[in-house]
Amino acid sequence: MNSAQFERLPHFIKKEMDSISEKIRPIMKKVSTYYILGFPLMLIGMLNILFLIFDHNITADNYIVPIVYAFFAALGLAMFNESRMLKKEIHEVGKDYIIERINQSEIMEDDEKNRYIASVRNQVKMDLQPFFKFLTEENKRTQGHFYK
């Protein structure tokens, strides 16, 4: 997550988004590396195998070439699939941080915390709207304490 994406958000939400970004940054580097290397390797290997199949010029002397291309395709596919699995891990790490942050709140009541946590857990991916609502409500209550 790029902090430039969150420039227009209030400071209390931006601070939490920066914290989430710090937690998922190492995983995001792996995802981008695996994707950048894996996808082209997969395409190169598969396309070259297809060209060899349709060319029909495979003889007993050059079986090593399709094996190398198959290895490239397999390696690329493995890296591409790993990047997809790491994307899921990013969502889980983000959800875990959000749930941990909601639990650490001393301002909100336990039943409200449980409602927000259930809302976060029910999301398939890391949907930030329930967390933003929580942070906004928490900030309103914090500001209310200073004015009373």
C-alpha positions in Angstrom: 0.0 0.0 0.0 1.4 3.3 -1.0 0.9 6.1 1.5 0.2 8.4 -1.5 -3.1 6.5 -1.9 -4.2 7.7 1.6 -3.2 11.4 1.3 -6.8 12.6 1.5 -7.7 10.5 4.5 -7.7 11.9 8.1 -4.5 11.7 10.0 -5.7 9.0 12.4 -6.6 6.7 9.5 -3.5 7.5 7.6 -1.4 6.5 10.7 -3.0 3.1 10.9 -2.7 2.5 7.2 1.0 3.3 7.4 1.3 0.7 10.2 -0.4 -1.9 8.0 1.8 -1.0 5.1 4.9 -1.5 7.3 3.7 -5.0 8.2 2.9 -6.1 4.7 5.8 -4.4 2.8 8.2 -7.4 3.0 5.5 -9.7 1.6 4.6 -7.2 -1.1 8.3 -7.2 -2.3 8.2 -11.0 -2.6 4.9 -10.8 -4.5 6.2 -8.3 -7.0 9.4 -10.2 -7.5 7.7 -13.6 -8.0 5.2 -12.1 -10.3 7.7 -10.1 -12.4 9.9 -13.1 -12.8 7.3 -15.9 -12.9 4.9 -14.6 -15.4 7.4 -14.0 -18.2 9.1 -17.3 -17.5 5.8 -19.1 -17.7 4.9 -17.4 -21.0 8.2 -17.9 -22.6 8.3 -21.6 -21.7 4.8 -22.3 -22.8 4.9 -20.4 -26.0 8.2 -21.9 -27.0 6.9 -25.4 -26.3 3.9 -24.7 -28.4 6.1 -23.4 -31.2 8.2 -26.6 -31.0 5.0 -28.8 -31.1 3.6 -27.0 -34.1 6.9 -26.9 -35.9 7.3 -30.7 -35.9 11.1 -30.4 -36.1 11.8 -32.3 -32.9 14.4 -35.0 -33.5 16.1 -37.4 -31.1 19.1 -35.0 -31.0 17.3 -31.9 -29.7 15.0 -33.2 -26.9 16.9 -31.1 -24.4 15.4 -27.9 -25.8 11.8 -28.8 -25.0 12.9 -30.0 -21.6 14.5 -26.6 -20.8 11.4 -24.8 -22.0 9.2 -27.1 -19.9 11.5 -26.3 -16.9 11.1 -22.6 -17.6 7.3 -22.9 -17.8 7.1 -25.0 -14.6 9.4 -22.6 -12.7 7.4 -19.6 -13.9 4.1 -21.2 -13.0 5.4 -22.1 -9.5 6.5 -18.5 -9.0 3.3 -17.1 -10.3 1.2 -19.4 -8.0 3.4 -18.4 -5.1 2.7 -14.8 -5.8 -1.0 -15.5 -5.7 -0.6 -17.3 -2.3 1.4 -14.4 -0.9 -1.4 -12.0 -1.9 -3.7 -14.0 0.2 -1.2 -13.9 3.0 -1.1 -10.1 2.7 -4.9 -10.0 3.2 -4.6 -12.2 6.3 -1.8 -10.1 7.8 -3.8 -7.0 7.2 -6.9 -8.6 8.8 -4.9 -9.8 11.8 -3.5 -6.3 12.3 -6.9 -4.7 12.1 -8.4 -7.2 14.6 -5.4 -6.7 16.9 -5.8 -2.9 16.7 -9.5 -3.1 17.4 -8.9 -5.3 20.5 -6.3 -2.8 21.8 -8.7 0.0 21.8 -9.4 1.3 25.3 -12.1 3.8 24.2 -14.6 1.4 22.6 -16.8 -1.0 24.6 -16.3 -4.7 24.3 -19.5 -5.4 22.5 -18.8 -2.7 19.9 -15.3 -4.2 19.5 -16.7 -7.6 19.0 -19.2 -6.2 16.4 -16.4 -4.6 14.4 -14.2 -7.7 14.7 -17.0 -9.9 13.4 -17.5 -7.4 10.5 -13.8 -7.6 9.6 -13.7 -11.4 9.9 -16.8 -11.7 7.6 -15.0 -10.0 4.8 -13.5 -12.3 2.1 -10.6 -9.9 1.4 -9.2 -7.1 3.5 -12.1 -4.6 3.2 -11.1 -1.4 4.9 -14.5 0.2 5.4 -15.3 -1.4 8.7 -11.9 -0.5 10.0 -12.3 3.1 8.8 -15.7 3.2 10.6 -14.1 1.9 13.7 -11.3 4.4 13.6 -13.7 7.3 12.9 -15.9 6.3 15.8 -12.9 5.9 18.1 -11.5 9.3 17.1 -14.9 11.0 17.7 -15.0 9.5 21.2 -11.4 10.6 21.8 -12.2 14.1 20.6 -15.3 14.1 22.8 -13.3 13.3 25.9 -11.0 16.3 25.3 -13.9 18.8 25.0 -15.8 17.6 28.1 
